[in-house]
């Protein structure tokens, strides 16, 4: 697993670290291409890595994230511990800013972003999930400190439903349910001690194929306020957006802006 080092990296000045987590059946390399965030991350001085999950019996790579997704073979691998180990290993070779370790995941990788933040909230500053969800039972997650959380979700996602549901594995096989996008962020808002939420007069261009009233900035923004230091909770809703949006050119900057606005205190 290669760590991409930004130009001008100086071990005397700790750099932020960005971890990208792929979806089920994908790979780190494929999601590096999908998110196309690496170049801008390098320009902004991030160390950058996109690890691979475990292979299932059918060869598909996955993360054992929440009870809803996606250890379908019941392998029981501890991916939160594995990814924490990846972070520790990177720290042994590079100067990492401990206040700016961020995670971006899609689908199964979004679920894993939540699971990693639950288990290692003292390490993760901010996370962004595209089409993922947290644990349905808030008691299954006990973050030790606030984590800034961003959920990005399309209302027409028919794989991980915007309103929540259960992953369909066919007759005789089932996983636990997962919460909807709004419930996922509201749960983390409670963890982070946030008070109220409101839709702000702000839009974000996420899906390059979706426009609203001719504007490319189609995703509406709901933001919680009054969070504890280091905490944040946002939901970017893509009206009519599907499970794998056509990532816009504006998306990398929008996500990195969220990360940079929310370091550890």
Secondary structure, 3 states (H helix, E strand, C coil): CCCECCCCCCCCCCEEEEEEECCCCCCHHHHHHHHCCHHHHHHCCCEEECCCCEECCCCCEECCCECCECCCCCCCCCHHHHHHHHHHHHHHHCCEEEEEEEEEEECHHHHHHHHHHHHCCCCCCEEEEECCCCCCCHHHCCCCCCCEEEEEEECCCCCCCCCEECCCCCCCCCCCCEECHHHHHHHHHHHCCCCEEEEEEEEECCECCCCECCECCCEEEEEEECCCCCCEEEEEEECCCCCCCCECCCHHHHHHHHHHHCCCC
